[in-house]
Amino acid sequence: MGEVTYSRNNDEIECVRYERSKKTYLPHTHPNHLTIGYIEDGCVCITIDGESGIYSKGDEFRIMPNVLHEIKPVDDTPYSMMVMCIKTQAVIDDLNLKELQDTILEKPENIYLIEEMAKDSRVSPYHMIRKFKEAFGLTPHQFQIQCKVRKAQKLLESNESIPEVALEAGFCDQSHLDRCFQKIVGMTPSQYRKAIIKET
């Protein structure tokens, strides 16, 4: 099903190359990262903040931090594209929500109950969930799962075993990691590990 490779030689920029891929990515966000993409061949349907568009060979796209988006092939045909994720700082007006997001980003593996999040944000649980989703595109729980997967991605660059990565990233076990990882990244942890290009 085509090839996907990941490369990064610092914490500021990650490059992802899709070659004749049919991968679909369900709605997700990239907190504190600007995403810039270029379609090299074929077509993709990209939905950004509820607006869908078809991007063809030669087209570019840009997705700002914390904006909900999804990507899928058009008519199940393969596409090739290059994507850069560039670290940046999103501007959030609500400082309580920003602090909550930063807390989850910093330690996604920690158990952090909705009631605790609401207390730290100084609002009711219902209000906090609604405001968080408005600001970041995902509920706090969805965001925390996504952050756990992102942490697992970084850990997979080391020599730790996949069961060790699962526990360190805050998952119950490897099967829990596998399910969440495939849903967000579109491949298994072992496939992802093989797709990482080691920079020298």
LINCORQUI-V775145 format. One record per pair of residues at least 24 apart in sequence whose C-alpha atoms are under 7 Angstrom apart, sorted by sequence separation. I is the first residue (numbers start at 1). J is the second residue. D is the distance in whole Angstrom. If there is no record, write none. Layout:
{{I;J;D} {I;J;D}}
//
This chain:
{{37;61;5} {46;70;6} {47;71;7} {97;121;6} {36;61;6} {37;62;6} {46;71;5} {65;90;6} {96;121;5} {36;62;5} {45;71;6} {46;72;7} {35;62;6} {36;63;7} {44;71;7} {45;72;5} {35;63;5} {44;72;6} {45;73;6} {34;63;6} {35;64;6} {44;73;5} {45;74;6} {34;64;5} {43;73;7} {44;74;5} {34;65;5} {43;74;6} {33;65;5} {149;181;6} {32;65;5} {31;65;5} {30;65;6} {31;66;5} {44;79;7} {97;132;7} {30;66;6} {42;78;6} {43;79;6} {108;144;6} {157;193;7} {29;66;5} {42;79;4} {156;193;6} {29;67;6} {41;79;6} {42;80;6} {29;68;5} {41;80;5} {108;147;6} {109;148;6} {28;68;5} {29;69;6} {40;80;5} {41;81;7} {104;144;6} {108;148;5} {27;68;6} {28;69;6} {39;80;6} {40;81;5} {27;69;5} {28;70;6} {39;81;4} {105;147;6} {27;70;5} {38;81;6} {39;82;7} {26;70;5} {37;81;7} {38;82;5} {25;70;5} {26;71;7} {37;82;6} {38;83;6} {25;71;5} {37;83;4} {24;71;6} {25;72;6} {36;83;6} {37;84;6} {24;72;4} {35;83;7} {36;84;5} {23;72;7} {24;73;7} {35;84;6} {36;85;7} {23;73;7} {35;85;5} {22;73;6} {34;85;6} {35;86;6} {33;85;6} {34;86;5} {33;86;5} {34;87;6} {22;76;7} {33;87;4} {34;88;6} {22;77;7} {32;87;6} {33;88;5} {22;78;5} {32;88;5} {21;78;5} {22;79;7} {32;89;5} {20;78;5} {21;79;5} {32;90;5} {20;79;5} {21;80;6} {19;79;7} {20;80;5} {109;169;5} {110;170;7} {19;80;4} {109;170;4} {18;80;5} {19;81;7} {18;81;5} {17;81;6} {18;82;6} {17;82;5} {16;82;6} {17;83;6} {16;83;5} {15;83;6} {16;84;6} {15;84;5} {67;136;7} {68;137;5} {14;84;6} {15;85;6} {66;136;5} {67;137;6} {13;84;7} {14;85;5} {66;137;7} {13;85;6} {14;86;7} {13;86;5} {12;86;6} {13;87;6} {12;87;5} {26;184;7} {25;184;7} {25;186;7} {24;186;7} {23;186;7} {6;195;6} {7;196;6} {5;195;5} {6;196;5} {7;197;5} {9;199;6} {4;195;6} {5;196;6} {6;197;6} {7;198;7} {8;199;7} {5;197;7} {7;199;7}}
//
